[in-house]
Amino acid sequence: MAEERTIASPQPSPETQKFWDAAKEGKLLIQRCKDTGKYYYYPRARSPFTMSENVEWVEAKGTGEVYTFSVMKRSKIPFAIAYVRLDEGVTMMTNI
């Protein structure tokens, strides 16, 4: 019988609190710069494109493609991490 793998919960900051609250509800939020219309990830208070605070949270479609992945076998329970490129254009790392 395989052991269940547990991951410690991250400690949200003011910039990431909304992201983690949505994740608890099964939603994936990313941010969009309202000046350029470009999406970005990781959560932050200012747009990486304009340095403006004119940003908004949007729910990602949840679709995209796996860019690359690696199976981690050094722990008791192997797991895979991957870079996923969302249809919105952002790339994020995740465990799968």
C-alpha positions in Angstrom: 0.0 0.0 0.0 1.4 3.4 -1.0 1.8 6.1 1.6 -0.1 9.3 1.0 2.1 12.2 0.1 1.4 15.4 2.0 2.6 18.9 1.1 2.8 21.7 3.6 0.4 24.6 2.9 2.0 27.8 1.7 1.7 30.9 3.9 -0.3 33.5 1.9 1.0 37.1 1.6 -1.4 40.0 1.0 -0.5 39.7 -2.7 -1.3 36.0 -2.9 -4.2 35.7 -0.5 -6.9 35.9 -3.2 -5.1 33.2 -5.2 -5.0 30.7 -2.3 -8.6 31.4 -1.3 -9.7 30.6 -4.8 -7.5 27.5 -4.9 -9.3 26.2 -1.8 -12.5 26.5 -3.8 -11.0 24.6 -6.8 -10.5 27.7 -8.9 -7.3 28.8 -10.6 -6.9 32.6 -10.6 -4.3 34.5 -12.6 -3.8 38.2 -13.1 -4.2 40.5 -16.0 -2.7 43.9 -16.6 -5.7 46.2 -17.4 -3.4 48.6 -19.3 -2.0 46.0 -21.8 -4.6 43.1 -21.5 -1.7 40.7 -20.9 -2.1 37.9 -18.4 0.7 37.0 -15.9 1.6 34.6 -13.2 2.9 34.6 -10.3 0.6 36.8 -8.2 1.9 40.3 -7.4 0.6 43.7 -6.7 2.0 45.4 -9.8 1.9 44.5 -13.5 5.3 43.2 -14.7 4.6 45.0 -18.0 3.9 48.5 -16.8 4.6 48.5 -13.1 1.1 49.8 -12.7 -1.3 48.7 -9.9 -4.1 48.6 -12.6 -4.5 44.8 -12.5 -7.3 42.4 -12.0 -7.8 38.8 -11.0 -9.4 36.5 -13.6 -10.3 32.8 -13.5 -8.2 30.8 -15.9 -10.0 28.5 -18.3 -8.0 25.6 -16.9 -6.8 24.4 -20.2 -3.3 24.4 -21.8 -0.5 22.1 -22.6 2.3 20.5 -20.6 5.5 22.2 -21.8 7.9 19.8 -20.0 7.9 17.5 -16.9 10.1 15.5 -14.7 9.4 12.6 -12.4 11.0 13.0 -8.9 12.1 9.7 -7.6 14.2 10.8 -4.6 11.3 10.8 -2.1 9.5 7.7 -0.8 6.6 8.4 -3.1 7.6 9.5 -6.6 5.7 12.4 -8.1 5.9 14.5 -11.2 6.4 18.2 -11.6 5.6 20.0 -14.8 5.7 23.4 -16.5 2.2 24.0 -18.0 1.5 26.7 -20.5 -2.1 27.9 -20.0 -4.2 28.9 -23.0 -4.0 32.5 -21.5 -0.3 32.5 -22.3 1.2 32.2 -18.9 3.5 29.3 -17.9 3.4 27.9 -14.4 5.1 25.1 -12.5 2.9 22.5 -10.8 3.0 19.0 -9.4 0.9 16.4 -11.3 
